[in-house]
């Protein structure tokens, strides 16, 4: 047992387990659910077209932009009703996975 490891309790599927908790585990970044208002690229690609403008009202299911990735044109659809707060990319931009594309209010 390392000097920095401490005993602790883990709750796994409502069962409690007494175990050593490593320093790495203690200092881990806690889970935060993704913000549905921030649209990220799910795959590296190129922005082919943008169908919305800043300040525009958008509805759930509306196509926001097209992302060309691996020779496929992916339509990015809105997952909720809202208003476009900002667009972080422009037509022709190459984006990597996890890049912020736009934000809704």
Buried (B, 14 or more C-beta within 10 A) or exposed (E): EEEEBEEEEEEEEEEEEEEEBBEEEEEEEEEEEEEEBBBBBBEBBBBBBBEBEEEEEBEEEEEBBBBBBEEEEBEBBBEEEBEBEEBBBEEEBEBEEEBBBBBBE
